[in-house]
């Protein structure tokens, strides 16, 4: 699989993670609810693995950087 195909397939996961992270950043984690908190954790783990995969696929550095920022933001909200 090439990097562009991988990005296209995984983008919905990253978009969902971004939306939840933004919600936590603006409204706080306490308003998230247990189901969304579990979803945040699952999406974070998947996106972290995707970041490693993107690096092995030698993807465009801009894509790697964008996903890295998202994973970093999610990490900050979780921990």
N, CA, C and O atoms as a Tripos MOL2 file, in Angstrom:
@<TRIPOS>MOLECULE
protein
  316   315    79     0     0
PROTEIN
NO_CHARGES

@<TRIPOS>ATOM
      1 N           0.8500   -1.1740    0.0000 N.3       1 UNK1
      2 CA          0.0000    0.0000    0.0000 C.3       1 UNK1
      3 C           0.8990    1.2420    0.0000 C.2       1 UNK1
      4 O           1.8850    1.3080    0.7340 O.2       1 UNK1
      5 N           0.5470    2.2100   -0.8220 N.am      2 UNK2
      6 CA          1.3420    3.4360   -0.8280 C.3       2 UNK2
      7 C           0.7920    4.4220    0.2060 C.2       2 UNK2
      8 O          -0.2940    4.2300    0.7550 O.2       2 UNK2
      9 N           1.5520    5.4590    0.4520 N.am      3 UNK3
     10 CA          1.2120    6.4130    1.5020 C.3       3 UNK3
     11 C          -0.1080    7.1330    1.2250 C.2       3 UNK3
     12 O          -0.9070    7.3270    2.1410 O.2       3 UNK3
     13 N          -0.3430    7.5270   -0.0140 N.am      4 UNK4
     14 CA         -1.5650    8.2660   -0.3270 C.3       4 UNK4
     15 C          -2.8240    7.4290   -0.1110 C.2       4 UNK4
     16 O          -3.8300    7.9350    0.3870 O.2       4 UNK4
     17 N          -2.7710    6.1720   -0.4790 N.am      5 UNK5
     18 CA         -3.9070    5.2720   -0.2530 C.3       5 UNK5
     19 C          -4.1470    5.0920    1.2420 C.2       5 UNK5
     20 O          -5.2880    5.1240    1.7040 O.2       5 UNK5
     21 N          -3.0790    4.9070    1.9840 N.am      6 UNK6
     22 CA         -3.1740    4.7470    3.4320 C.3       6 UNK6
     23 C          -3.8030    5.9850    4.0670 C.2       6 UNK6
     24 O          -4.6910    5.8710    4.9110 O.2       6 UNK6
     25 N          -3.3460    7.1510    3.6630 N.am      7 UNK7
     26 CA         -3.8780    8.4020    4.2090 C.3       7 UNK7
     27 C          -5.3680    8.5300    3.8980 C.2       7 UNK7
     28 O          -6.1610    8.8950    4.7650 O.2       7 UNK7
     29 N          -5.7320    8.2330    2.6820 N.am      8 UNK8
     30 CA         -7.1360    8.3170    2.2780 C.3       8 UNK8
     31 C          -8.0150    7.3820    3.1060 C.2       8 UNK8
     32 O          -9.1200    7.7570    3.4970 O.2       8 UNK8
     33 N          -7.5380    6.1820    3.3720 N.am      9 UNK9
     34 CA         -8.3170    5.2050    4.1360 C.3       9 UNK9
     35 C          -8.4220    5.5770    5.6080 C.2       9 UNK9
     36 O          -9.4580    5.3520    6.2330 O.2       9 UNK9
     37 N          -7.3590    6.1420    6.1640 N.am     10 UNK10
     38 CA         -7.3140    6.4050    7.6020 C.3      10 UNK10
     39 C          -7.8060    7.7960    8.0000 C.2      10 UNK10
     40 O          -8.0390    8.0540    9.1810 O.2      10 UNK10
     41 N          -7.9670    8.6920    7.0280 N.am     11 UNK11
     42 CA         -8.3670   10.0720    7.3400 C.3      11 UNK11
     43 C          -9.6440   10.1670    8.1780 C.2      11 UNK11
     44 O          -9.6930   11.0110    9.0730 O.2      11 UNK11
     45 N         -10.6800    9.3550    7.9440 N.am     12 UNK12
     46 CA        -11.8770    9.4670    8.8000 C.3      12 UNK12
     47 C         -11.5790    9.2410   10.2880 C.2      12 UNK12
     48 O         -12.1760    9.8890   11.1470 O.2      12 UNK12
     49 N         -10.6700    8.3360   10.5840 N.am     13 UNK13
     50 CA        -10.2860    8.0820   11.9800 C.3      13 UNK13
     51 C          -9.6260    9.3280   12.5590 C.2      13 UNK13
     52 O          -9.9360    9.7370   13.6780 O.2      13 UNK13
     53 N          -8.7270    9.9240   11.8040 N.am     14 UNK14
     54 CA         -8.0140   11.1110   12.2830 C.3      14 UNK14
     55 C          -8.9560   12.2930   12.4310 C.2      14 UNK14
     56 O          -8.8160   13.0850   13.3620 O.2      14 UNK14
     57 N          -9.9040   12.4170   11.5330 N.am     15 UNK15
     58 CA        -10.8790   13.5020   11.6320 C.3      15 UNK15
     59 C         -11.7420   13.3410   12.8760 C.2      15 UNK15
     60 O         -12.0440   14.3200   13.5590 O.2      15 UNK15
     61 N         -12.1350   12.1150   13.1650 N.am     16 UNK16
     62 CA        -12.9360   11.8660   14.3710 C.3      16 UNK16
     63 C         -12.1210   12.1700   15.6200 C.2      16 UNK16
     64 O         -12.6280   12.7870   16.5570 O.2      16 UNK16
     65 N         -10.8610   11.7420   15.6420 N.am     17 UNK17
     66 CA         -9.9970   12.0380   16.7850 C.3      17 UNK17
     67 C          -9.8480   13.5460   16.9420 C.2      17 UNK17
     68 O          -9.9270   14.0630   18.0560 O.2      17 UNK17
     69 N          -9.6370   14.2390   15.8620 N.am     18 UNK18
     70 CA         -9.4820   15.6950   15.9160 C.3      18 UNK18
     71 C         -10.7250   16.3600   16.5030 C.2      18 UNK18
     72 O         -10.6110   17.2820   17.3110 O.2      18 UNK18
     73 N         -11.8910   15.9070   16.1080 N.am     19 UNK19
     74 CA        -13.1410   16.4870   16.6170 C.3      19 UNK19
     75 C         -13.2800   16.2610   18.1220 C.2      19 UNK19
     76 O         -13.6820   17.1680   18.8500 O.2      19 UNK19
     77 N         -12.9530   15.0650   18.5850 N.am     20 UNK20
     78 CA        -13.0630   14.7770   20.0220 C.3      20 UNK20
     79 C         -12.0290   15.5730   20.8050 C.2      20 UNK20
     80 O         -12.3420   16.1170   21.8640 O.2      20 UNK20
     81 N         -10.8090   15.6480   20.3010 N.am     21 UNK21
     82 CA         -9.7650   16.4150   20.9860 C.3      21 UNK21
     83 C         -10.1720   17.8790   21.0830 C.2      21 UNK21
     84 O         -10.0000   18.5070   22.1270 O.2      21 UNK21
     85 N         -10.7040   18.4170   20.0060 N.am     22 UNK22
     86 CA        -11.1480   19.8150   20.0140 C.3      22 UNK22
     87 C         -12.2420   20.0190   21.0570 C.2      22 UNK22
     88 O         -12.2610   21.0290   21.7610 O.2      22 UNK22
     89 N         -13.1500   19.0530   21.1470 N.am     23 UNK23
     90 CA        -14.2210   19.1260   22.1410 C.3      23 UNK23
     91 C         -13.6470   19.1470   23.5470 C.2      23 UNK23
     92 O         -14.0860   19.9390   24.3820 O.2      23 UNK23
     93 N         -12.6740   18.2910   23.8210 N.am     24 UNK24
     94 CA        -12.0560   18.2430   25.1490 C.3      24 UNK24
     95 C         -11.3060   19.5420   25.4330 C.2      24 UNK24
     96 O         -11.3610   20.0600   26.5480 O.2      24 UNK24
     97 N         -10.6130   20.0630   24.4380 N.am     25 UNK25
     98 CA         -9.8570   21.3010   24.6200 C.3      25 UNK25
     99 C         -10.7590   22.4910   24.9220 C.2      25 UNK25
    100 O         -10.3750   23.3820   25.6800 O.2      25 UNK25
    101 N         -11.9370   22.5120   24.3450 N.am     26 UNK26
    102 CA        -12.8240   23.6650   24.5350 C.3      26 UNK26
    103 C         -13.8040   23.5000   25.7000 C.2      26 UNK26
    104 O         -14.1210   24.4680   26.3910 O.2      26 UNK26
    105 N         -14.2760   22.2830   25.9130 N.am     27 UNK27
    106 CA        -15.3230   22.0680   26.9280 C.3      27 UNK27
    107 C         -14.8350   21.3370   28.1670 C.2      27 UNK27
    108 O         -15.5160   21.3390   29.1930 O.2      27 UNK27
    109 N         -13.6760   20.7150   28.0890 N.am     28 UNK28
    110 CA        -13.1590   19.9870   29.2330 C.3      28 UNK28
    111 C         -13.4770   18.5040   29.1620 C.2      28 UNK28
    112 O         -14.4740   18.0940   28.5660 O.2      28 UNK28
    113 N         -12.6250   17.7160   29.7720 N.am     29 UNK29
    114 CA        -12.7460   16.2580   29.7280 C.3      29 UNK29
    115 C         -13.9560   15.7510   30.5120 C.2      29 UNK29
    116 O         -14.5290   14.7190   30.1640 O.2      29 UNK29
    117 N         -14.3440   16.4620   31.5600 N.am     30 UNK30
    118 CA        -15.4600   16.0010   32.3920 C.3      30 UNK30
    119 C         -16.7800   15.9750   31.6360 C.2      30 UNK30
    120 O         -17.6900   15.2320   32.0020 O.2      30 UNK30
    121 N         -16.8880   16.7680   30.6010 N.am     31 UNK31
    122 CA        -18.1270   16.8200   29.8280 C.3      31 UNK31
    123 C         -18.1340   15.8060   28.6870 C.2      31 UNK31
    124 O         -19.0920   15.7390   27.9170 O.2      31 UNK31
    125 N         -17.0780   15.0270   28.5820 N.am     32 UNK32
    126 CA        -16.9420   14.0990   27.4620 C.3      32 UNK32
    127 C         -17.8520   12.8800   27.5940 C.2      32 UNK32
    128 O         -18.4570   12.4490   26.6120 O.2      32 UNK32
    129 N         -17.9490   12.3320   28.7800 N.am     33 UNK33
    130 CA        -18.7460   11.1270   28.9770 C.3      33 UNK33
    131 C         -17.8930    9.8800   28.7890 C.2      33 UNK33
    132 O         -16.8970    9.9140   28.0660 O.2      33 UNK33
    133 N         -18.2720    8.7890   29.4280 N.am     34 UNK34
    134 CA        -17.4410    7.5780   29.4030 C.3      34 UNK34
    135 C         -17.2940    6.9310   28.0210 C.2      34 UNK34
    136 O         -16.2180    6.4370   27.6840 O.2      34 UNK34
    137 N         -18.3430    6.9300   27.2350 N.am     35 UNK35
    138 CA        -18.2590    6.3090   25.9110 C.3      35 UNK35
    139 C         -17.3050    7.0670   24.9970 C.2      35 UNK35
    140 O         -16.4860    6.4680   24.3000 O.2      35 UNK35
    141 N         -17.4220    8.3880   25.0090 N.am     36 UNK36
    142 CA        -16.5330    9.1960   24.1660 C.3      36 UNK36
    143 C         -15.1040    9.1480   24.6900 C.2      36 UNK36
    144 O         -14.1580    9.2100   23.9050 O.2      36 UNK36
    145 N         -14.9340    9.0380   25.9960 N.am     37 UNK37
    146 CA        -13.5870    8.9300   26.5630 C.3      37 UNK37
    147 C         -12.9310    7.6380   26.0780 C.2      37 UNK37
    148 O         -11.7560    7.6390   25.7090 O.2      37 UNK37
    149 N         -13.6710    6.5580   26.0780 N.am     38 UNK38
    150 CA        -13.1510    5.2840   25.5680 C.3      38 UNK38
    151 C         -12.8310    5.3900   24.0820 C.2      38 UNK38
    152 O         -11.8290    4.8540   23.6100 O.2      38 UNK38
    153 N         -13.6850    6.0810   23.3630 N.am     39 UNK39
    154 CA        -13.4530    6.2660   21.9200 C.3      39 UNK39
    155 C         -12.1940    7.1020   21.6900 C.2      39 UNK39
    156 O         -11.4090    6.8080   20.7880 O.2      39 UNK39
    157 N         -12.0010    8.1350   22.5000 N.am     40 UNK40
    158 CA        -10.7920    8.9530   22.4110 C.3      40 UNK40
    159 C          -9.5480    8.0940   22.5940 C.2      40 UNK40
    160 O          -8.5870    8.2270   21.8370 O.2      40 UNK40
    161 N          -9.5580    7.2300   23.5740 N.am     41 UNK41
    162 CA         -8.4080    6.3530   23.8180 C.3      41 UNK41
    163 C          -8.1560    5.4190   22.6430 C.2      41 UNK41
    164 O          -7.0120    5.2350   22.2260 O.2      41 UNK41
    165 N          -9.2140    4.8320   22.1130 N.am     42 UNK42
    166 CA         -9.0690    3.9080   20.9830 C.3      42 UNK42
    167 C          -8.5280    4.6310   19.7450 C.2      42 UNK42
    168 O          -7.6370    4.1290   19.0610 O.2      42 UNK42
    169 N          -9.0750    5.8040   19.4710 N.am     43 UNK43
    170 CA         -8.6260    6.5730   18.3130 C.3      43 UNK43
    171 C          -7.1820    7.0370   18.4840 C.2      43 UNK43
    172 O          -6.4170    7.0740   17.5200 O.2      43 UNK43
    173 N          -6.8200    7.3840   19.6950 N.am     44 UNK44
    174 CA         -5.4410    7.7960   19.9820 C.3      44 UNK44
    175 C          -4.4690    6.6460   19.6960 C.2      44 UNK44
    176 O          -3.4390    6.8410   19.0510 O.2      44 UNK44
    177 N          -4.8030    5.4600   20.1770 N.am     45 UNK45
    178 CA         -3.9330    4.2980   19.9350 C.3      45 UNK45
    179 C          -3.8240    3.9960   18.4460 C.2      45 UNK45
    180 O          -2.7330    3.7370   17.9390 O.2      45 UNK45
    181 N          -4.9520    4.0300   17.7510 N.am     46 UNK46
    182 CA         -4.9350    3.7650   16.3060 C.3      46 UNK46
    183 C          -4.1140    4.8190   15.5660 C.2      46 UNK46
    184 O          -3.3300    4.4880   14.6760 O.2      46 UNK46
    185 N          -4.2930    6.0630   15.9280 N.am     47 UNK47
    186 CA         -3.5870    7.1470   15.2460 C.3      47 UNK47
    187 C          -2.0960    7.1220   15.5380 C.2      47 UNK47
    188 O          -1.2880    7.4650   14.6750 O.2      47 UNK47
    189 N          -1.7270    6.7190   16.7440 N.am     48 UNK48
    190 CA         -0.3060    6.5780   17.0710 C.3      48 UNK48
    191 C           0.3330    5.5010   16.2000 C.2      48 UNK48
    192 O           1.4410    5.6710   15.6920 O.2      48 UNK48
    193 N          -0.3770    4.4050   16.0380 N.am     49 UNK49
    194 CA          0.1240    3.3330   15.1690 C.3      49 UNK49
    195 C           0.1640    3.8060   13.7170 C.2      49 UNK49
    196 O           1.0910    3.4720   12.9790 O.2      49 UNK49
    197 N          -0.8320    4.5770   13.3110 N.am     50 UNK50
    198 CA         -0.8510    5.1230   11.9460 C.3      50 UNK50
    199 C           0.3380    6.0410   11.7120 C.2      50 UNK50
    200 O           0.9080    6.0500   10.6220 O.2      50 UNK50
    201 N           0.7130    6.8070   12.7140 N.am     51 UNK51
    202 CA          1.8560    7.7060   12.5910 C.3      51 UNK51
    203 C           3.1310    6.9150   12.3220 C.2      51 UNK51
    204 O           3.9320    7.2870   11.4640 O.2      51 UNK51
    205 N           3.3080    5.8420   13.0470 N.am     52 UNK52
    206 CA          4.4770    4.9860   12.8120 C.3      52 UNK52
    207 C           4.4350    4.3980   11.4040 C.2      52 UNK52
    208 O           5.4580    4.3120   10.7250 O.2      52 UNK52
    209 N           3.2550    4.0010   10.9800 N.am     53 UNK53
    210 CA          3.1120    3.4230    9.6360 C.3      53 UNK53
    211 C           3.4160    4.4520    8.5590 C.2      53 UNK53
    212 O           4.0800    4.1410    7.5700 O.2      53 UNK53
    213 N           2.9330    5.6770    8.7460 N.am     54 UNK54
    214 CA          3.2110    6.7360    7.7740 C.3      54 UNK54
    215 C           4.7100    6.9640    7.6300 C.2      54 UNK54
    216 O           5.2220    7.1770    6.5310 O.2      54 UNK54
    217 N           5.3880    6.9150    8.7460 N.am     55 UNK55
    218 CA          6.8390    7.1250    8.7000 C.3      55 UNK55
    219 C           7.5300    6.0150    7.9200 C.2      55 UNK55
    220 O           8.4880    6.2740    7.1920 O.2      55 UNK55
    221 N           7.0560    4.7910    8.0640 N.am     56 UNK56
    222 CA          7.6810    3.6850    7.3250 C.3      56 UNK56
    223 C           7.3500    3.7320    5.8440 C.2      56 UNK56
    224 O           8.0970    3.2070    5.0180 O.2      56 UNK56
    225 N           6.2220    4.3660    5.5050 N.am     57 UNK57
    226 CA          5.8260    4.4820    4.1020 C.3      57 UNK57
    227 C           6.4920    5.6710    3.4130 C.2      57 UNK57
    228 O           6.2470    5.9290    2.2350 O.2      57 UNK57
    229 N           7.3220    6.3830    4.1410 N.am     58 UNK58
    230 CA          7.9930    7.5760    3.6050 C.3      58 UNK58
    231 C           6.9850    8.5660    3.0230 C.2      58 UNK58
    232 O           7.1430    9.0550    1.9040 O.2      58 UNK58
    233 N           5.9610    8.8430    3.7980 N.am     59 UNK59
    234 CA          4.9090    9.7650    3.3690 C.3      59 UNK59
    235 C           5.4380   11.1930    3.3320 C.2      59 UNK59
    236 O           6.4910   11.5070    3.8870 O.2      59 UNK59
    237 N           4.6770   12.0350    2.6640 N.am     60 UNK60
    238 CA          4.9860   13.4610    2.6070 C.3      60 UNK60
    239 C           5.1910   13.9870    4.0320 C.2      60 UNK60
    240 O           4.3490   13.7540    4.8990 O.2      60 UNK60
    241 N           6.2880   14.6860    4.2790 N.am     61 UNK61
    242 CA          6.5470   15.1950    5.6350 C.3      61 UNK61
    243 C           5.4210   16.0630    6.1960 C.2      61 UNK61
    244 O           5.2330   16.1120    7.4120 O.2      61 UNK61
    245 N           4.6820   16.7380    5.3450 N.am     62 UNK62
    246 CA          3.5580   17.5540    5.8240 C.3      62 UNK62
    247 C           2.4720   16.6740    6.4410 C.2      62 UNK62
    248 O           1.8990   17.0310    7.4700 O.2      62 UNK62
    249 N           2.1870   15.5350    5.8260 N.am     63 UNK63
    250 CA          1.1840   14.6040    6.3810 C.3      63 UNK63
    251 C           1.6620   14.0330    7.7080 C.2      63 UNK63
    252 O           0.8960   13.9380    8.6680 O.2      63 UNK63
    253 N           2.9290   13.6560    7.7520 N.am     64 UNK64
    254 CA          3.4990   13.1100    8.9860 C.3      64 UNK64
    255 C           3.4320   14.1600   10.0910 C.2      64 UNK64
    256 O           3.0590   13.8530   11.2230 O.2      64 UNK64
    257 N           3.7890   15.3850    9.7630 N.am     65 UNK65
    258 CA          3.7760   16.4730   10.7420 C.3      65 UNK65
    259 C           2.3680   16.7490   11.2530 C.2      65 UNK65
    260 O           2.1730   16.9330   12.4550 O.2      65 UNK65
    261 N           1.3920   16.7790   10.3610 N.am     66 UNK66
    262 CA         -0.0010   17.0210   10.7650 C.3      66 UNK66
    263 C          -0.5070   15.9360   11.7060 C.2      66 UNK66
    264 O          -1.1230   16.2300   12.7300 O.2      66 UNK66
    265 N          -0.2450   14.6920   11.3570 N.am     67 UNK67
    266 CA         -0.6960   13.5960   12.2210 C.3      67 UNK67
    267 C           0.0600   13.6160   13.5430 C.2      67 UNK67
    268 O          -0.5180   13.3280   14.5910 O.2      67 UNK67
    269 N           1.3290   13.9490   13.5030 N.am     68 UNK68
    270 CA          2.1180   14.0320   14.7300 C.3      68 UNK68
    271 C           1.5370   15.0890   15.6750 C.2      68 UNK68
    272 O           1.4460   14.8600   16.8810 O.2      68 UNK68
    273 N           1.1490   16.2320   15.1340 N.am     69 UNK69
    274 CA          0.5390   17.2810   15.9620 C.3      69 UNK69
    275 C          -0.7790   16.8060   16.5730 C.2      69 UNK69
    276 O          -1.0630   17.0800   17.7390 O.2      69 UNK69
    277 N          -1.5780   16.0970   15.7830 N.am     70 UNK70
    278 CA         -2.8480   15.5860   16.2990 C.3      70 UNK70
    279 C          -2.6200   14.5820   17.4210 C.2      70 UNK70
    280 O          -3.2750   14.6510   18.4610 O.2      70 UNK70
    281 N          -1.7070   13.6630   17.2160 N.am     71 UNK71
    282 CA         -1.4160   12.6540   18.2450 C.3      71 UNK71
    283 C          -0.8700   13.3380   19.5030 C.2      71 UNK71
    284 O          -1.1910   12.9300   20.6190 O.2      71 UNK71
    285 N          -0.0530   14.3680   19.3270 N.am     72 UNK72
    286 CA          0.4870   15.1090   20.4700 C.3      72 UNK72
    287 C          -0.6300   15.8130   21.2380 C.2      72 UNK72
    288 O          -0.6450   15.7990   22.4690 O.2      72 UNK72
    289 N          -1.5580   16.4220   20.5180 N.am     73 UNK73
    290 CA         -2.6980   17.0860   21.1650 C.3      73 UNK73
    291 C          -3.5430   16.0790   21.9420 C.2      73 UNK73
    292 O          -3.9590   16.3480   23.0690 O.2      73 UNK73
    293 N          -3.7930   14.9280   21.3420 N.am     74 UNK74
    294 CA         -4.5840   13.8820   22.0000 C.3      74 UNK74
    295 C          -3.8490   13.3900   23.2420 C.2      74 UNK74
    296 O          -4.4600   13.2060   24.2940 O.2      74 UNK74
    297 N          -2.5610   13.1810   23.1240 N.am     75 UNK75
    298 CA         -1.7540   12.7230   24.2580 C.3      75 UNK75
    299 C          -1.8660   13.7090   25.4130 C.2      75 UNK75
    300 O          -2.0360   13.3050   26.5630 O.2      75 UNK75
    301 N          -1.7720   14.9930   25.1110 N.am     76 UNK76
    302 CA         -1.8600   16.0220   26.1470 C.3      76 UNK76
    303 C          -3.2010   15.9820   26.8820 C.2      76 UNK76
    304 O          -3.2530   16.2150   28.0890 O.2      76 UNK76
    305 N          -4.2740   15.6900   26.1650 N.am     77 UNK77
    306 CA         -5.6030   15.6460   26.7920 C.3      77 UNK77
    307 C          -5.8070   14.3610   27.5930 C.2      77 UNK77
    308 O          -6.5160   14.3560   28.6000 O.2      77 UNK77
    309 N          -5.1910   13.2870   27.1480 N.am     78 UNK78
    310 CA         -5.3540   12.0070   27.8530 C.3      78 UNK78
    311 C          -4.5230   11.9670   29.1170 C.2      78 UNK78
    312 O          -4.9950   11.5440   30.1720 O.2      78 UNK78
    313 N          -3.2930   12.4080   29.0040 N.am     79 UNK79
    314 CA         -2.3690   12.3040   30.1440 C.3      79 UNK79
    315 C          -2.2460   13.5980   30.8940 C.2      79 UNK79
    316 O          -1.5090   13.6740   31.8770 O.2      79 UNK79
@<TRIPOS>BOND
     1     1     2 1
     2     2     3 1
     3     3     4 2
     4     3     5 am
     5     5     6 1
     6     6     7 1
     7     7     8 2
     8     7     9 am
     9     9    10 1
    10    10    11 1
    11    11    12 2
    12    11    13 am
    13    13    14 1
    14    14    15 1
    15    15    16 2
    16    15    17 am
    17    17    18 1
    18    18    19 1
    19    19    20 2
    20    19    21 am
    21    21    22 1
    22    22    23 1
    23    23    24 2
    24    23    25 am
    25    25    26 1
    26    26    27 1
    27    27    28 2
    28    27    29 am
    29    29    30 1
    30    30    31 1
    31    31    32 2
    32    31    33 am
    33    33    34 1
    34    34    35 1
    35    35    36 2
    36    35    37 am
    37    37    38 1
    38    38    39 1
    39    39    40 2
    40    39    41 am
    41    41    42 1
    42    42    43 1
    43    43    44 2
    44    43    45 am
    45    45    46 1
    46    46    47 1
    47    47    48 2
    48    47    49 am
    49    49    50 1
    50    50    51 1
    51    51    52 2
    52    51    53 am
    53    53    54 1
    54    54    55 1
    55    55    56 2
    56    55    57 am
    57    57    58 1
    58    58    59 1
    59    59    60 2
    60    59    61 am
    61    61    62 1
    62    62    63 1
    63    63    64 2
    64    63    65 am
    65    65    66 1
    66    66    67 1
    67    67    68 2
    68    67    69 am
    69    69    70 1
    70    70    71 1
    71    71    72 2
    72    71    73 am
    73    73    74 1
    74    74    75 1
    75    75    76 2
    76    75    77 am
    77    77    78 1
    78    78    79 1
    79    79    80 2
    80    79    81 am
    81    81    82 1
    82    82    83 1
    83    83    84 2
    84    83    85 am
    85    85    86 1
    86    86    87 1
    87    87    88 2
    88    87    89 am
    89    89    90 1
    90    90    91 1
    91    91    92 2
    92    91    93 am
    93    93    94 1
    94    94    95 1
    95    95    96 2
    96    95    97 am
    97    97    98 1
    98    98    99 1
    99    99   100 2
   100    99   101 am
   101   101   102 1
   102   102   103 1
   103   103   104 2
   104   103   105 am
   105   105   106 1
   106   106   107 1
   107   107   108 2
   108   107   109 am
   109   109   110 1
   110   110   111 1
   111   111   112 2
   112   111   113 am
   113   113   114 1
   114   114   115 1
   115   115   116 2
   116   115   117 am
   117   117   118 1
   118   118   119 1
   119   119   120 2
   120   119   121 am
   121   121   122 1
   122   122   123 1
   123   123   124 2
   124   123   125 am
   125   125   126 1
   126   126   127 1
   127   127   128 2
   128   127   129 am
   129   129   130 1
   130   130   131 1
   131   131   132 2
   132   131   133 am
   133   133   134 1
   134   134   135 1
   135   135   136 2
   136   135   137 am
   137   137   138 1
   138   138   139 1
   139   139   140 2
   140   139   141 am
   141   141   142 1
   142   142   143 1
   143   143   144 2
   144   143   145 am
   145   145   146 1
   146   146   147 1
   147   147   148 2
   148   147   149 am
   149   149   150 1
   150   150   151 1
   151   151   152 2
   152   151   153 am
   153   153   154 1
   154   154   155 1
   155   155   156 2
   156   155   157 am
   157   157   158 1
   158   158   159 1
   159   159   160 2
   160   159   161 am
   161   161   162 1
   162   162   163 1
   163   163   164 2
   164   163   165 am
   165   165   166 1
   166   166   167 1
   167   167   168 2
   168   167   169 am
   169   169   170 1
   170   170   171 1
   171   171   172 2
   172   171   173 am
   173   173   174 1
   174   174   175 1
   175   175   176 2
   176   175   177 am
   177   177   178 1
   178   178   179 1
   179   179   180 2
   180   179   181 am
   181   181   182 1
   182   182   183 1
   183   183   184 2
   184   183   185 am
   185   185   186 1
   186   186   187 1
   187   187   188 2
   188   187   189 am
   189   189   190 1
   190   190   191 1
   191   191   192 2
   192   191   193 am
   193   193   194 1
   194   194   195 1
   195   195   196 2
   196   195   197 am
   197   197   198 1
   198   198   199 1
   199   199   200 2
   200   199   201 am
   201   201   202 1
   202   202   203 1
   203   203   204 2
   204   203   205 am
   205   205   206 1
   206   206   207 1
   207   207   208 2
   208   207   209 am
   209   209   210 1
   210   210   211 1
   211   211   212 2
   212   211   213 am
   213   213   214 1
   214   214   215 1
   215   215   216 2
   216   215   217 am
   217   217   218 1
   218   218   219 1
   219   219   220 2
   220   219   221 am
   221   221   222 1
   222   222   223 1
   223   223   224 2
   224   223   225 am
   225   225   226 1
   226   226   227 1
   227   227   228 2
   228   227   229 am
   229   229   230 1
   230   230   231 1
   231   231   232 2
   232   231   233 am
   233   233   234 1
   234   234   235 1
   235   235   236 2
   236   235   237 am
   237   237   238 1
   238   238   239 1
   239   239   240 2
   240   239   241 am
   241   241   242 1
   242   242   243 1
   243   243   244 2
   244   243   245 am
   245   245   246 1
   246   246   247 1
   247   247   248 2
   248   247   249 am
   249   249   250 1
   250   250   251 1
   251   251   252 2
   252   251   253 am
   253   253   254 1
   254   254   255 1
   255   255   256 2
   256   255   257 am
   257   257   258 1
   258   258   259 1
   259   259   260 2
   260   259   261 am
   261   261   262 1
   262   262   263 1
   263   263   264 2
   264   263   265 am
   265   265   266 1
   266   266   267 1
   267   267   268 2
   268   267   269 am
   269   269   270 1
   270   270   271 1
   271   271   272 2
   272   271   273 am
   273   273   274 1
   274   274   275 1
   275   275   276 2
   276   275   277 am
   277   277   278 1
   278   278   279 1
   279   279   280 2
   280   279   281 am
   281   281   282 1
   282   282   283 1
   283   283   284 2
   284   283   285 am
   285   285   286 1
   286   286   287 1
   287   287   288 2
   288   287   289 am
   289   289   290 1
   290   290   291 1
   291   291   292 2
   292   291   293 am
   293   293   294 1
   294   294   295 1
   295   295   296 2
   296   295   297 am
   297   297   298 1
   298   298   299 1
   299   299   300 2
   300   299   301 am
   301   301   302 1
   302   302   303 1
   303   303   304 2
   304   303   305 am
   305   305   306 1
   306   306   307 1
   307   307   308 2
   308   307   309 am
   309   309   310 1
   310   310   311 1
   311   311   312 2
   312   311   313 am
   313   313   314 1
   314   314   315 1
   315   315   316 2
@<TRIPOS>SUBSTRUCTURE
     1 UNK1         2 RESIDUE 1 A UNK
     2 UNK2         6 RESIDUE 1 A UNK
     3 UNK3        10 RESIDUE 1 A UNK
     4 UNK4        14 RESIDUE 1 A UNK
     5 UNK5        18 RESIDUE 1 A UNK
     6 UNK6        22 RESIDUE 1 A UNK
     7 UNK7        26 RESIDUE 1 A UNK
     8 UNK8        30 RESIDUE 1 A UNK
     9 UNK9        34 RESIDUE 1 A UNK
    10 UNK10       38 RESIDUE 1 A UNK
    11 UNK11       42 RESIDUE 1 A UNK
    12 UNK12       46 RESIDUE 1 A UNK
    13 UNK13       50 RESIDUE 1 A UNK
    14 UNK14       54 RESIDUE 1 A UNK
    15 UNK15       58 RESIDUE 1 A UNK
    16 UNK16       62 RESIDUE 1 A UNK
    17 UNK17       66 RESIDUE 1 A UNK
    18 UNK18       70 RESIDUE 1 A UNK
    19 UNK19       74 RESIDUE 1 A UNK
    20 UNK20       78 RESIDUE 1 A UNK
    21 UNK21       82 RESIDUE 1 A UNK
    22 UNK22       86 RESIDUE 1 A UNK
    23 UNK23       90 RESIDUE 1 A UNK
    24 UNK24       94 RESIDUE 1 A UNK
    25 UNK25       98 RESIDUE 1 A UNK
    26 UNK26      102 RESIDUE 1 A UNK
    27 UNK27      106 RESIDUE 1 A UNK
    28 UNK28      110 RESIDUE 1 A UNK
    29 UNK29      114 RESIDUE 1 A UNK
    30 UNK30      118 RESIDUE 1 A UNK
    31 UNK31      122 RESIDUE 1 A UNK
    32 UNK32      126 RESIDUE 1 A UNK
    33 UNK33      130 RESIDUE 1 A UNK
    34 UNK34      134 RESIDUE 1 A UNK
    35 UNK35      138 RESIDUE 1 A UNK
    36 UNK36      142 RESIDUE 1 A UNK
    37 UNK37      146 RESIDUE 1 A UNK
    38 UNK38      150 RESIDUE 1 A UNK
    39 UNK39      154 RESIDUE 1 A UNK
    40 UNK40      158 RESIDUE 1 A UNK
    41 UNK41      162 RESIDUE 1 A UNK
    42 UNK42      166 RESIDUE 1 A UNK
    43 UNK43      170 RESIDUE 1 A UNK
    44 UNK44      174 RESIDUE 1 A UNK
    45 UNK45      178 RESIDUE 1 A UNK
    46 UNK46      182 RESIDUE 1 A UNK
    47 UNK47      186 RESIDUE 1 A UNK
    48 UNK48      190 RESIDUE 1 A UNK
    49 UNK49      194 RESIDUE 1 A UNK
    50 UNK50      198 RESIDUE 1 A UNK
    51 UNK51      202 RESIDUE 1 A UNK
    52 UNK52      206 RESIDUE 1 A UNK
    53 UNK53      210 RESIDUE 1 A UNK
    54 UNK54      214 RESIDUE 1 A UNK
    55 UNK55      218 RESIDUE 1 A UNK
    56 UNK56      222 RESIDUE 1 A UNK
    57 UNK57      226 RESIDUE 1 A UNK
    58 UNK58      230 RESIDUE 1 A UNK
    59 UNK59      234 RESIDUE 1 A UNK
    60 UNK60      238 RESIDUE 1 A UNK
    61 UNK61      242 RESIDUE 1 A UNK
    62 UNK62      246 RESIDUE 1 A UNK
    63 UNK63      250 RESIDUE 1 A UNK
    64 UNK64      254 RESIDUE 1 A UNK
    65 UNK65      258 RESIDUE 1 A UNK
    66 UNK66      262 RESIDUE 1 A UNK
    67 UNK67      266 RESIDUE 1 A UNK
    68 UNK68      270 RESIDUE 1 A UNK
    69 UNK69      274 RESIDUE 1 A UNK
    70 UNK70      278 RESIDUE 1 A UNK
    71 UNK71      282 RESIDUE 1 A UNK
    72 UNK72      286 RESIDUE 1 A UNK
    73 UNK73      290 RESIDUE 1 A UNK
    74 UNK74      294 RESIDUE 1 A UNK
    75 UNK75      298 RESIDUE 1 A UNK
    76 UNK76      302 RESIDUE 1 A UNK
    77 UNK77      306 RESIDUE 1 A UNK
    78 UNK78      310 RESIDUE 1 A UNK
    79 UNK79      314 RESIDUE 1 A UNK
